[in-house]
Structures are given as structure tokens and as C-alpha cells.
Amino acid sequence: MLTNSDERLTWKEIEERYPDTWVGLSNVKFENNDGANIETAVVSEIGTRDELYDDMFSNGLQMVTHTNPEKFLFSNWSLW
């Protein structure tokens, strides 16, 4: 589901606003440009992992992640 939002949020705000949710992010800024720790981003879409990965390129998502790190790590084993 597209969020129709251009609001830039901190990672903490994303976790609070979208608890236990798969999010598709755009305009991601990483802490210290490390490519791993999200400082701020725009939540462009929410949905299931599969929906978001399928839409990743067509909707211009920069990355797909889960706001619960344990669920993200466990579910992505199948992608490796």
C-alpha cells in the first residue's frame, strides 16, 4: 500500500509510527554513510515482504526492511 507521503522520518520515528511492519523506503540517508544504519528516510509503501520486494523497482523503493530487526533477519535468510 502506497503511503503517499514525502515526510522524512528518523528511524526511531519510523519504528514508532509503523510498529512491527514491513516498510519500503526511499530517499534513505544512512548514519555516517555506512549503508546499514538508517538515519532518516521516507516511508513510501507498507505491506508484506513479498509485495514490497516485488514492487521495489517499479515503485522506486531504495530498500525494504522490517521495523522489528529480529523479523527482518529471520525472514531474509530465504533470500540469501
PyMOL Python script that loads the backbone (N, CA, C, O; Angstrom):
from pymol import cmd

cmd.read_pdbstr("""\
ATOM      1  N   MET A   1       0.843  -1.165   0.000  1.00  0.00           N
ATOM      2  CA  MET A   1       0.000   0.000   0.000  1.00  0.00           C
ATOM      3  C   MET A   1       0.893   1.235   0.000  1.00  0.00           C
ATOM      4  O   MET A   1       1.738   1.389   0.882  1.00  0.00           O
ATOM      5  N   LEU A   2       0.715   2.105  -0.973  1.00  0.00           N
ATOM      6  CA  LEU A   2       1.465   3.342  -1.039  1.00  0.00           C
ATOM      7  C   LEU A   2       1.028   4.270   0.090  1.00  0.00           C
ATOM      8  O   LEU A   2      -0.156   4.340   0.418  1.00  0.00           O
ATOM      9  N   THR A   3       1.975   4.973   0.676  1.00  0.00           N
ATOM     10  CA  THR A   3       1.631   5.870   1.788  1.00  0.00           C
ATOM     11  C   THR A   3       1.317   7.284   1.315  1.00  0.00           C
ATOM     12  O   THR A   3       0.711   8.060   2.054  1.00  0.00           O
ATOM     13  N   ASN A   4       1.720   7.629   0.090  1.00  0.00           N
ATOM     14  CA  ASN A   4       1.515   8.982  -0.435  1.00  0.00           C
ATOM     15  C   ASN A   4       2.102  10.041   0.489  1.00  0.00           C
ATOM     16  O   ASN A   4       1.513  11.105   0.684  1.00  0.00           O
ATOM     17  N   SER A   5       3.244   9.746   1.045  1.00  0.00           N
ATOM     18  CA  SER A   5       3.901  10.670   1.956  1.00  0.00           C
ATOM     19  C   SER A   5       5.306  10.976   1.469  1.00  0.00           C
ATOM     20  O   SER A   5       6.014  10.091   0.991  1.00  0.00           O
ATOM     21  N   ASP A   6       5.700  12.223   1.592  1.00  0.00           N
ATOM     22  CA  ASP A   6       7.071  12.629   1.300  1.00  0.00           C
ATOM     23  C   ASP A   6       7.783  13.046   2.578  1.00  0.00           C
ATOM     24  O   ASP A   6       8.854  13.650   2.536  1.00  0.00           O
ATOM     25  N   GLU A   7       7.174  12.715   3.722  1.00  0.00           N
ATOM     26  CA  GLU A   7       7.719  13.139   5.010  1.00  0.00           C
ATOM     27  C   GLU A   7       8.961  12.325   5.365  1.00  0.00           C
ATOM     28  O   GLU A   7       8.925  11.095   5.397  1.00  0.00           O
ATOM     29  N   ARG A   8      10.047  13.025   5.627  1.00  0.00           N
ATOM     30  CA  ARG A   8      11.293  12.386   6.052  1.00  0.00           C
ATOM     31  C   ARG A   8      11.208  12.143   7.552  1.00  0.00           C
ATOM     32  O   ARG A   8      10.921  13.053   8.329  1.00  0.00           O
ATOM     33  N   LEU A   9      11.463  10.893   7.945  1.00  0.00           N
ATOM     34  CA  LEU A   9      11.382  10.496   9.352  1.00  0.00           C
ATOM     35  C   LEU A   9      12.709   9.906   9.801  1.00  0.00           C
ATOM     36  O   LEU A   9      13.457   9.355   8.993  1.00  0.00           O
ATOM     37  N   THR A  10      12.999  10.023  11.095  1.00  0.00           N
ATOM     38  CA  THR A  10      14.144   9.320  11.653  1.00  0.00           C
ATOM     39  C   THR A  10      13.766   7.848  11.767  1.00  0.00           C
ATOM     40  O   THR A  10      12.587   7.500  11.709  1.00  0.00           O
ATOM     41  N   TRP A  11      14.778   6.975  11.930  1.00  0.00           N
ATOM     42  CA  TRP A  11      14.480   5.555  12.085  1.00  0.00           C
ATOM     43  C   TRP A  11      13.614   5.327  13.313  1.00  0.00           C
ATOM     44  O   TRP A  11      12.707   4.495  13.278  1.00  0.00           O
ATOM     45  N   LYS A  12      13.871   6.043  14.390  1.00  0.00           N
ATOM     46  CA  LYS A  12      13.059   5.894  15.608  1.00  0.00           C
ATOM     47  C   LYS A  12      11.600   6.270  15.333  1.00  0.00           C
ATOM     48  O   LYS A  12      10.689   5.585  15.798  1.00  0.00           O
ATOM     49  N   GLU A  13      11.374   7.342  14.587  1.00  0.00           N
ATOM     50  CA  GLU A  13      10.005   7.743  14.240  1.00  0.00           C
ATOM     51  C   GLU A  13       9.337   6.697  13.358  1.00  0.00           C
ATOM     52  O   GLU A  13       8.145   6.430  13.507  1.00  0.00           O
ATOM     53  N   ILE A  14      10.101   6.099  12.433  1.00  0.00           N
ATOM     54  CA  ILE A  14       9.545   5.044  11.575  1.00  0.00           C
ATOM     55  C   ILE A  14       9.126   3.852  12.430  1.00  0.00           C
ATOM     56  O   ILE A  14       8.033   3.314  12.252  1.00  0.00           O
ATOM     57  N   GLU A  15       9.989   3.439  13.358  1.00  0.00           N
ATOM     58  CA  GLU A  15       9.657   2.321  14.251  1.00  0.00           C
ATOM     59  C   GLU A  15       8.408   2.613  15.075  1.00  0.00           C
ATOM     60  O   GLU A  15       7.580   1.725  15.282  1.00  0.00           O
ATOM     61  N   GLU A  16       8.267   3.846  15.544  1.00  0.00           N
ATOM     62  CA  GLU A  16       7.106   4.219  16.369  1.00  0.00           C
ATOM     63  C   GLU A  16       5.827   4.319  15.539  1.00  0.00           C
ATOM     64  O   GLU A  16       4.762   3.893  15.987  1.00  0.00           O
ATOM     65  N   ARG A  17       5.926   4.875  14.347  1.00  0.00           N
ATOM     66  CA  ARG A  17       4.745   5.081  13.502  1.00  0.00           C
ATOM     67  C   ARG A  17       4.281   3.796  12.817  1.00  0.00           C
ATOM     68  O   ARG A  17       3.092   3.620  12.551  1.00  0.00           O
ATOM     69  N   TYR A  18       5.232   2.900  12.532  1.00  0.00           N
ATOM     70  CA  TYR A  18       4.918   1.653  11.827  1.00  0.00           C
ATOM     71  C   TYR A  18       5.469   0.461  12.610  1.00  0.00           C
ATOM     72  O   TYR A  18       6.371  -0.227  12.133  1.00  0.00           O
ATOM     73  N   PRO A  19       4.936   0.213  13.803  1.00  0.00           N
ATOM     74  CA  PRO A  19       5.478  -0.887  14.618  1.00  0.00           C
ATOM     75  C   PRO A  19       5.204  -2.254  13.983  1.00  0.00           C
ATOM     76  O   PRO A  19       4.123  -2.506  13.450  1.00  0.00           O
ATOM     77  N   ASP A  20       6.209  -3.123  14.054  1.00  0.00           N
ATOM     78  CA  ASP A  20       6.085  -4.499  13.591  1.00  0.00           C
ATOM     79  C   ASP A  20       5.535  -4.580  12.165  1.00  0.00           C
ATOM     80  O   ASP A  20       4.598  -5.329  11.889  1.00  0.00           O
ATOM     81  N   THR A  21       6.144  -3.784  11.255  1.00  0.00           N
ATOM     82  CA  THR A  21       5.622  -3.628   9.901  1.00  0.00           C
ATOM     83  C   THR A  21       6.747  -3.678   8.874  1.00  0.00           C
ATOM     84  O   THR A  21       7.847  -3.186   9.126  1.00  0.00           O
ATOM     85  N   TRP A  22       6.469  -4.276   7.715  1.00  0.00           N
ATOM     86  CA  TRP A  22       7.373  -4.188   6.580  1.00  0.00           C
ATOM     87  C   TRP A  22       7.200  -2.830   5.931  1.00  0.00           C
ATOM     88  O   TRP A  22       6.072  -2.413   5.667  1.00  0.00           O
ATOM     89  N   VAL A  23       8.300  -2.130   5.667  1.00  0.00           N
ATOM     90  CA  VAL A  23       8.245  -0.799   5.065  1.00  0.00           C
ATOM     91  C   VAL A  23       9.157  -0.743   3.849  1.00  0.00           C
ATOM     92  O   VAL A  23      10.248  -1.313   3.843  1.00  0.00           O
ATOM     93  N   GLY A  24       8.691  -0.052   2.829  1.00  0.00           N
ATOM     94  CA  GLY A  24       9.503   0.238   1.653  1.00  0.00           C
ATOM     95  C   GLY A  24       9.968   1.676   1.763  1.00  0.00           C
ATOM     96  O   GLY A  24       9.153   2.592   1.875  1.00  0.00           O
ATOM     97  N   LEU A  25      11.274   1.878   1.732  1.00  0.00           N
ATOM     98  CA  LEU A  25      11.846   3.194   1.982  1.00  0.00           C
ATOM     99  C   LEU A  25      12.460   3.790   0.719  1.00  0.00           C
ATOM    100  O   LEU A  25      12.991   3.081  -0.135  1.00  0.00           O
ATOM    101  N   SER A  26      12.371   5.104   0.631  1.00  0.00           N
ATOM    102  CA  SER A  26      13.056   5.844  -0.423  1.00  0.00           C
ATOM    103  C   SER A  26      13.779   7.020   0.233  1.00  0.00           C
ATOM    104  O   SER A  26      13.540   7.345   1.396  1.00  0.00           O
ATOM    105  N   ASN A  27      14.648   7.635  -0.521  1.00  0.00           N
ATOM    106  CA  ASN A  27      15.434   8.773  -0.020  1.00  0.00           C
ATOM    107  C   ASN A  27      16.089   8.464   1.322  1.00  0.00           C
ATOM    108  O   ASN A  27      16.022   9.259   2.259  1.00  0.00           O
ATOM    109  N   VAL A  28      16.718   7.305   1.396  1.00  0.00           N
ATOM    110  CA  VAL A  28      17.342   6.848   2.639  1.00  0.00           C
ATOM    111  C   VAL A  28      18.673   7.567   2.842  1.00  0.00           C
ATOM    112  O   VAL A  28      19.489   7.668   1.925  1.00  0.00           O
ATOM    113  N   LYS A  29      18.872   8.058   4.053  1.00  0.00           N
ATOM    114  CA  LYS A  29      20.156   8.628   4.459  1.00  0.00           C
ATOM    115  C   LYS A  29      20.682   7.744   5.589  1.00  0.00           C
ATOM    116  O   LYS A  29      20.008   7.537   6.598  1.00  0.00           O
ATOM    117  N   PHE A  30      21.899   7.227   5.402  1.00  0.00           N
ATOM    118  CA  PHE A  30      22.496   6.330   6.385  1.00  0.00           C
ATOM    119  C   PHE A  30      23.409   7.089   7.336  1.00  0.00           C
ATOM    120  O   PHE A  30      24.037   8.080   6.964  1.00  0.00           O
ATOM    121  N   GLU A  31      23.468   6.602   8.577  1.00  0.00           N
ATOM    122  CA  GLU A  31      24.381   7.178   9.556  1.00  0.00           C
ATOM    123  C   GLU A  31      25.802   7.005   9.052  1.00  0.00           C
ATOM    124  O   GLU A  31      26.201   5.904   8.675  1.00  0.00           O
ATOM    125  N   ASN A  32      26.561   8.080   9.045  1.00  0.00           N
ATOM    126  CA  ASN A  32      27.967   8.054   8.620  1.00  0.00           C
ATOM    127  C   ASN A  32      28.162   7.412   7.246  1.00  0.00           C
ATOM    128  O   ASN A  32      29.238   6.893   6.948  1.00  0.00           O
ATOM    129  N   ASN A  33      27.123   7.449   6.411  1.00  0.00           N
ATOM    130  CA  ASN A  33      27.178   6.826   5.078  1.00  0.00           C
ATOM    131  C   ASN A  33      27.627   5.375   5.131  1.00  0.00           C
ATOM    132  O   ASN A  33      28.342   4.913   4.242  1.00  0.00           O
ATOM    133  N   ASP A  34      27.210   4.648   6.173  1.00  0.00           N
ATOM    134  CA  ASP A  34      27.668   3.269   6.344  1.00  0.00           C
ATOM    135  C   ASP A  34      26.872   2.250   5.528  1.00  0.00           C
ATOM    136  O   ASP A  34      27.269   1.088   5.447  1.00  0.00           O
ATOM    137  N   GLY A  35      25.760   2.664   4.924  1.00  0.00           N
ATOM    138  CA  GLY A  35      24.962   1.758   4.103  1.00  0.00           C
ATOM    139  C   GLY A  35      24.173   0.723   4.874  1.00  0.00           C
ATOM    140  O   GLY A  35      23.577  -0.175   4.280  1.00  0.00           O
ATOM    141  N   ALA A  36      24.163   0.840   6.204  1.00  0.00           N
ATOM    142  CA  ALA A  36      23.475  -0.165   7.022  1.00  0.00           C
ATOM    143  C   ALA A  36      22.528   0.449   8.044  1.00  0.00           C
ATOM    144  O   ALA A  36      21.399  -0.018   8.193  1.00  0.00           O
ATOM    145  N   ASN A  37      22.959   1.467   8.737  1.00  0.00           N
ATOM    146  CA  ASN A  37      22.156   2.066   9.809  1.00  0.00           C
ATOM    147  C   ASN A  37      21.411   3.289   9.296  1.00  0.00           C
ATOM    148  O   ASN A  37      22.014   4.297   8.927  1.00  0.00           O
ATOM    149  N   ILE A  38      20.084   3.178   9.282  1.00  0.00           N
ATOM    150  CA  ILE A  38      19.250   4.234   8.721  1.00  0.00           C
ATOM    151  C   ILE A  38      19.182   5.408   9.685  1.00  0.00           C
ATOM    152  O   ILE A  38      18.843   5.251  10.858  1.00  0.00           O
ATOM    153  N   GLU A  39      19.511   6.590   9.165  1.00  0.00           N
ATOM    154  CA  GLU A  39      19.362   7.815   9.950  1.00  0.00           C
ATOM    155  C   GLU A  39      17.971   8.402   9.702  1.00  0.00           C
ATOM    156  O   GLU A  39      17.211   8.626  10.644  1.00  0.00           O
ATOM    157  N   THR A  40      17.643   8.649   8.429  1.00  0.00           N
ATOM    158  CA  THR A  40      16.329   9.155   8.047  1.00  0.00           C
ATOM    159  C   THR A  40      15.924   8.530   6.714  1.00  0.00           C
ATOM    160  O   THR A  40      16.765   8.066   5.944  1.00  0.00           O
ATOM    161  N   ALA A  41      14.612   8.530   6.460  1.00  0.00           N
ATOM    162  CA  ALA A  41      14.101   8.008   5.189  1.00  0.00           C
ATOM    163  C   ALA A  41      12.656   8.436   5.026  1.00  0.00           C
ATOM    164  O   ALA A  41      12.031   8.938   5.960  1.00  0.00           O
ATOM    165  N   VAL A  42      12.138   8.233   3.835  1.00  0.00           N
ATOM    166  CA  VAL A  42      10.724   8.444   3.539  1.00  0.00           C
ATOM    167  C   VAL A  42      10.082   7.069   3.410  1.00  0.00           C
ATOM    168  O   VAL A  42      10.553   6.239   2.634  1.00  0.00           O
ATOM    169  N   VAL A  43       9.013   6.819   4.162  1.00  0.00           N
ATOM    170  CA  VAL A  43       8.274   5.561   4.048  1.00  0.00           C
ATOM    171  C   VAL A  43       7.316   5.720   2.869  1.00  0.00           C
ATOM    172  O   VAL A  43       6.304   6.415   2.965  1.00  0.00           O
ATOM    173  N   SER A  44       7.648   5.067   1.762  1.00  0.00           N
ATOM    174  CA  SER A  44       6.855   5.191   0.540  1.00  0.00           C
ATOM    175  C   SER A  44       5.743   4.168   0.448  1.00  0.00           C
ATOM    176  O   SER A  44       4.718   4.398  -0.194  1.00  0.00           O
ATOM    177  N   GLU A  45       5.959   3.021   1.106  1.00  0.00           N
ATOM    178  CA  GLU A  45       5.000   1.929   0.962  1.00  0.00           C
ATOM    179  C   GLU A  45       5.090   1.014   2.182  1.00  0.00           C
ATOM    180  O   GLU A  45       6.158   0.859   2.774  1.00  0.00           O
ATOM    181  N   ILE A  46       3.965   0.413   2.547  1.00  0.00           N
ATOM    182  CA  ILE A  46       3.929  -0.618   3.582  1.00  0.00           C
ATOM    183  C   ILE A  46       3.198  -1.821   3.007  1.00  0.00           C
ATOM    184  O   ILE A  46       2.351  -1.679   2.125  1.00  0.00           O
ATOM    185  N   GLY A  47       3.527  -3.000   3.507  1.00  0.00           N
ATOM    186  CA  GLY A  47       2.880  -4.212   3.007  1.00  0.00           C
ATOM    187  C   GLY A  47       3.622  -5.433   3.488  1.00  0.00           C
ATOM    188  O   GLY A  47       4.364  -5.377   4.468  1.00  0.00           O
ATOM    189  N   THR A  48       3.418  -6.551   2.786  1.00  0.00           N
ATOM    190  CA  THR A  48       4.136  -7.771   3.131  1.00  0.00           C
ATOM    191  C   THR A  48       5.537  -7.707   2.513  1.00  0.00           C
ATOM    192  O   THR A  48       5.790  -6.913   1.607  1.00  0.00           O
ATOM    193  N   ARG A  49       6.418  -8.531   3.003  1.00  0.00           N
ATOM    194  CA  ARG A  49       7.775  -8.576   2.460  1.00  0.00           C
ATOM    195  C   ARG A  49       7.741  -8.854   0.967  1.00  0.00           C
ATOM    196  O   ARG A  49       8.402  -8.166   0.189  1.00  0.00           O
ATOM    197  N   ASP A  50       6.971  -9.859   0.564  1.00  0.00           N
ATOM    198  CA  ASP A  50       6.928 -10.241  -0.847  1.00  0.00           C
ATOM    199  C   ASP A  50       6.369  -9.130  -1.725  1.00  0.00           C
ATOM    200  O   ASP A  50       6.895  -8.869  -2.807  1.00  0.00           O
ATOM    201  N   GLU A  51       5.303  -8.471  -1.265  1.00  0.00           N
ATOM    202  CA  GLU A  51       4.727  -7.359  -2.035  1.00  0.00           C
ATOM    203  C   GLU A  51       5.761  -6.256  -2.242  1.00  0.00           C
ATOM    204  O   GLU A  51       5.925  -5.734  -3.345  1.00  0.00           O
ATOM    205  N   LEU A  52       6.450  -5.915  -1.164  1.00  0.00           N
ATOM    206  CA  LEU A  52       7.402  -4.813  -1.252  1.00  0.00           C
ATOM    207  C   LEU A  52       8.600  -5.163  -2.124  1.00  0.00           C
ATOM    208  O   LEU A  52       9.063  -4.324  -2.897  1.00  0.00           O
ATOM    209  N   TYR A  53       9.115  -6.397  -2.014  1.00  0.00           N
ATOM    210  CA  TYR A  53      10.228  -6.783  -2.882  1.00  0.00           C
ATOM    211  C   TYR A  53       9.780  -6.821  -4.340  1.00  0.00           C
ATOM    212  O   TYR A  53      10.548  -6.452  -5.228  1.00  0.00           O
ATOM    213  N   ASP A  54       8.551  -7.261  -4.601  1.00  0.00           N
ATOM    214  CA  ASP A  54       8.032  -7.274  -5.967  1.00  0.00           C
ATOM    215  C   ASP A  54       7.902  -5.856  -6.525  1.00  0.00           C
ATOM    216  O   ASP A  54       8.152  -5.624  -7.707  1.00  0.00           O
ATOM    217  N   ASP A  55       7.507  -4.901  -5.659  1.00  0.00           N
ATOM    218  CA  ASP A  55       7.287  -3.511  -6.080  1.00  0.00           C
ATOM    219  C   ASP A  55       8.555  -2.665  -6.010  1.00  0.00           C
ATOM    220  O   ASP A  55       8.542  -1.501  -6.410  1.00  0.00           O
ATOM    221  N   MET A  56       9.629  -3.225  -5.516  1.00  0.00           N
ATOM    222  CA  MET A  56      10.815  -2.437  -5.219  1.00  0.00           C
ATOM    223  C   MET A  56      11.282  -1.606  -6.413  1.00  0.00           C
ATOM    224  O   MET A  56      11.544  -0.411  -6.274  1.00  0.00           O
ATOM    225  N   PHE A  57      11.386  -2.222  -7.563  1.00  0.00           N
ATOM    226  CA  PHE A  57      11.912  -1.500  -8.716  1.00  0.00           C
ATOM    227  C   PHE A  57      10.841  -0.670  -9.411  1.00  0.00           C
ATOM    228  O   PHE A  57      11.127   0.436  -9.870  1.00  0.00           O
ATOM    229  N   SER A  58       9.621  -1.176  -9.499  1.00  0.00           N
ATOM    230  CA  SER A  58       8.574  -0.431 -10.197  1.00  0.00           C
ATOM    231  C   SER A  58       8.128   0.815  -9.434  1.00  0.00           C
ATOM    232  O   SER A  58       7.679   1.784 -10.046  1.00  0.00           O
ATOM    233  N   ASN A  59       8.244   0.802  -8.118  1.00  0.00           N
ATOM    234  CA  ASN A  59       7.820   1.965  -7.332  1.00  0.00           C
ATOM    235  C   ASN A  59       8.994   2.794  -6.822  1.00  0.00           C
ATOM    236  O   ASN A  59       8.801   3.727  -6.043  1.00  0.00           O
ATOM    237  N   GLY A  60      10.202   2.463  -7.253  1.00  0.00           N
ATOM    238  CA  GLY A  60      11.358   3.269  -6.901  1.00  0.00           C
ATOM    239  C   GLY A  60      11.788   3.180  -5.453  1.00  0.00           C
ATOM    240  O   GLY A  60      12.381   4.118  -4.920  1.00  0.00           O
ATOM    241  N   LEU A  61      11.495   2.055  -4.808  1.00  0.00           N
ATOM    242  CA  LEU A  61      11.928   1.902  -3.423  1.00  0.00           C
ATOM    243  C   LEU A  61      13.436   1.697  -3.386  1.00  0.00           C
ATOM    244  O   LEU A  61      14.001   1.000  -4.229  1.00  0.00           O
ATOM    245  N   GLN A  62      14.074   2.307  -2.409  1.00  0.00           N
ATOM    246  CA  GLN A  62      15.515   2.151  -2.256  1.00  0.00           C
ATOM    247  C   GLN A  62      15.843   0.907  -1.443  1.00  0.00           C
ATOM    248  O   GLN A  62      16.840   0.231  -1.699  1.00  0.00           O
ATOM    249  N   MET A  63      14.996   0.609  -0.462  1.00  0.00           N
ATOM    250  CA  MET A  63      15.216  -0.586   0.342  1.00  0.00           C
ATOM    251  C   MET A  63      13.924  -1.024   1.002  1.00  0.00           C
ATOM    252  O   MET A  63      12.984  -0.245   1.158  1.00  0.00           O
ATOM    253  N   VAL A  64      13.900  -2.300   1.389  1.00  0.00           N
ATOM    254  CA  VAL A  64      12.774  -2.896   2.106  1.00  0.00           C
ATOM    255  C   VAL A  64      13.321  -3.441   3.412  1.00  0.00           C
ATOM    256  O   VAL A  64      14.339  -4.134   3.427  1.00  0.00           O
ATOM    257  N   THR A  65      12.643  -3.125   4.510  1.00  0.00           N
ATOM    258  CA  THR A  65      13.087  -3.607   5.814  1.00  0.00           C
ATOM    259  C   THR A  65      11.888  -3.752   6.738  1.00  0.00           C
ATOM    260  O   THR A  65      10.781  -3.328   6.409  1.00  0.00           O
ATOM    261  N   HIS A  66      12.117  -4.341   7.872  1.00  0.00           N
ATOM    262  CA  HIS A  66      11.072  -4.526   8.875  1.00  0.00           C
ATOM    263  C   HIS A  66      11.428  -3.701  10.092  1.00  0.00           C
ATOM    264  O   HIS A  66      12.604  -3.573  10.435  1.00  0.00           O
ATOM    265  N   THR A  67      10.433  -3.143  10.745  1.00  0.00           N
ATOM    266  CA  THR A  67      10.714  -2.307  11.911  1.00  0.00           C
ATOM    267  C   THR A  67      11.055  -3.133  13.142  1.00  0.00           C
ATOM    268  O   THR A  67      11.438  -2.577  14.172  1.00  0.00           O
ATOM    269  N   ASN A  68      10.921  -4.457  13.049  1.00  0.00           N
ATOM    270  CA  ASN A  68      11.374  -5.353  14.104  1.00  0.00           C
ATOM    271  C   ASN A  68      12.597  -6.084  13.541  1.00  0.00           C
ATOM    272  O   ASN A  68      12.443  -6.978  12.710  1.00  0.00           O
ATOM    273  N   PRO A  69      13.813  -5.719  13.979  1.00  0.00           N
ATOM    274  CA  PRO A  69      15.023  -6.297  13.388  1.00  0.00           C
ATOM    275  C   PRO A  69      15.075  -7.819  13.414  1.00  0.00           C
ATOM    276  O   PRO A  69      15.631  -8.426  12.498  1.00  0.00           O
ATOM    277  N   GLU A  70      14.511  -8.452  14.440  1.00  0.00           N
ATOM    278  CA  GLU A  70      14.534  -9.912  14.511  1.00  0.00           C
ATOM    279  C   GLU A  70      13.731 -10.526  13.370  1.00  0.00           C
ATOM    280  O   GLU A  70      14.157 -11.522  12.784  1.00  0.00           O
ATOM    281  N   LYS A  71      12.583  -9.952  13.048  1.00  0.00           N
ATOM    282  CA  LYS A  71      11.770 -10.480  11.949  1.00  0.00           C
ATOM    283  C   LYS A  71      12.469 -10.262  10.614  1.00  0.00           C
ATOM    284  O   LYS A  71      12.396 -11.110   9.725  1.00  0.00           O
ATOM    285  N   PHE A  72      13.145  -9.126  10.474  1.00  0.00           N
ATOM    286  CA  PHE A  72      13.855  -8.849   9.227  1.00  0.00           C
ATOM    287  C   PHE A  72      14.961  -9.873   9.005  1.00  0.00           C
ATOM    288  O   PHE A  72      15.050 -10.457   7.926  1.00  0.00           O
ATOM    289  N   LEU A  73      15.791 -10.095   9.991  1.00  0.00           N
ATOM    290  CA  LEU A  73      16.910 -11.032   9.839  1.00  0.00           C
ATOM    291  C   LEU A  73      16.429 -12.450   9.597  1.00  0.00           C
ATOM    292  O   LEU A  73      16.962 -13.141   8.728  1.00  0.00           O
ATOM    293  N   PHE A  74      15.432 -12.898  10.347  1.00  0.00           N
ATOM    294  CA  PHE A  74      14.935 -14.264  10.201  1.00  0.00           C
ATOM    295  C   PHE A  74      14.318 -14.477   8.825  1.00  0.00           C
ATOM    296  O   PHE A  74      14.595 -15.486   8.177  1.00  0.00           O
ATOM    297  N   SER A  75      13.490 -13.546   8.371  1.00  0.00           N
ATOM    298  CA  SER A  75      12.769 -13.741   7.109  1.00  0.00           C
ATOM    299  C   SER A  75      13.678 -13.610   5.901  1.00  0.00           C
ATOM    300  O   SER A  75      13.375 -14.177   4.851  1.00  0.00           O
ATOM    301  N   ASN A  76      14.783 -12.881   6.013  1.00  0.00           N
ATOM    302  CA  ASN A  76      15.646 -12.690   4.863  1.00  0.00           C
ATOM    303  C   ASN A  76      16.648 -13.811   4.648  1.00  0.00           C
ATOM    304  O   ASN A  76      17.380 -13.787   3.658  1.00  0.00           O
ATOM    305  N   TRP A  77      16.707 -14.786   5.536  1.00  0.00           N
ATOM    306  CA  TRP A  77      17.560 -15.945   5.292  1.00  0.00           C
ATOM    307  C   TRP A  77      17.167 -16.623   3.984  1.00  0.00           C
ATOM    308  O   TRP A  77      18.013 -17.163   3.272  1.00  0.00           O
ATOM    309  N   SER A  78      15.871 -16.587   3.678  1.00  0.00           N
ATOM    310  CA  SER A  78      15.412 -17.260   2.459  1.00  0.00           C
ATOM    311  C   SER A  78      15.878 -16.539   1.201  1.00  0.00           C
ATOM    312  O   SER A  78      15.841 -17.119   0.116  1.00  0.00           O
ATOM    313  N   LEU A  79      16.311 -15.300   1.321  1.00  0.00           N
ATOM    314  CA  LEU A  79      16.751 -14.531   0.150  1.00  0.00           C
ATOM    315  C   LEU A  79      18.228 -14.743  -0.160  1.00  0.00           C
ATOM    316  O   LEU A  79      18.682 -14.369  -1.242  1.00  0.00           O
ATOM    317  N   TRP A  80      18.990 -15.332   0.761  1.00  0.00           N
ATOM    318  CA  TRP A  80      20.432 -15.468   0.562  1.00  0.00           C
ATOM    319  C   TRP A  80      20.787 -16.739  -0.130  1.00  0.00           C
ATOM    320  O   TRP A  80      21.965 -17.002  -0.371  1.00  0.00           O
TER     321      TRP A  80
END
""", "prot")
cmd.dss("prot")
cmd.show_as("cartoon", "prot")
cmd.util.cbc("prot")
cmd.orient("prot")
